[in-house]
Amino acid sequence: MSALDWKWIGIGVVIMIALSLIAGLIMGLVVGPSLSEANTPEEFEGSITGGVLALAVALNFLAFAIGGFVVGLKSVGRTILEPGISAAIAVLIALVIAGNFSILNLLIGGLVPFGAGVLGGWLGERRQASS
């Protein structure tokens, strides 16, 4: 087993943060108008439907999977864990910035992005090998 490629972990963090910001902008464009009509916290909570949550989950999953794919595709050698680690670090940074960091939040909030990053990395590696 080879050592971790920290250069690609760093590149992966930057890519995944950028893609997560783009996913947030898309969410804001799609959902923002309906949320801005809420005048009270109760109306705001009522406007967040299952469809809105599903869209948020899908966009975030795609952001980390696409980031993992890019890292797996462009990096030299076998880099499948690196995109997963990049995703976890990106989640860590977001939690710290939001002031919501705790080990429990990191474990809960980082599990799916880690898996999406590893999946994307694996798909990128497969694509790289077939080229």
Residue pairs with C-beta under 8 A, 6 or more apart in sequence:
2 77
2 78
4 81
4 82
4 85
5 75
5 77
5 79
5 82
8 71
8 75
8 79
8 82
8 83
8 86
9 82
9 85
9 86
9 89
10 86
11 71
11 86
12 67
12 68
12 70
12 71
12 82
12 83
12 85
12 86
12 87
12 90
12 117
13 86
13 89
13 90
13 93
15 67
15 70
15 71
15 86
16 63
16 64
16 67
16 68
16 86
16 87
16 90
16 113
16 117
17 90
17 93
17 94
19 62
19 63
19 64
19 66
19 67
20 60
20 63
20 64
20 90
20 94
22 63
23 59
23 60
23 62
23 63
26 59
27 55
27 56
27 59
30 55
31 52
31 55
34 47
35 44
35 47
35 48
37 43
37 47
38 44
38 46
38 47
57 112
60 112
60 113
61 112
61 113
61 116
62 116
64 83
64 87
64 90
64 112
64 113
64 116
64 117
64 120
65 116
65 117
65 119
65 120
65 123
66 120
67 83
67 86
67 87
67 117
67 120
68 83
68 84
68 86
68 87
68 116
68 117
68 118
68 119
68 120
68 121
68 122
68 123
68 124
69 83
69 120
69 121
69 123
69 124
69 127
70 120
70 124
71 79
71 82
71 83
71 86
71 117
71 120
71 121
71 124
72 79
72 80
72 83
72 120
72 121
72 122
72 123
72 124
72 125
72 126
72 127
72 128
73 124
73 125
73 127
73 128
74 124
74 128
75 82
78 125
79 121
79 125
80 118
80 121
80 122
80 125
81 118
81 121
82 121
83 117
83 118
83 120
83 121
83 124
84 114
84 115
84 117
84 118
84 121
85 114
85 117
86 117
87 110
87 113
87 114
87 116
87 117
88 106
88 110
88 113
88 114
88 117
90 113
91 106
91 109
91 110
91 113
92 101
92 106
92 110
95 101
95 102
95 105
95 106
95 109
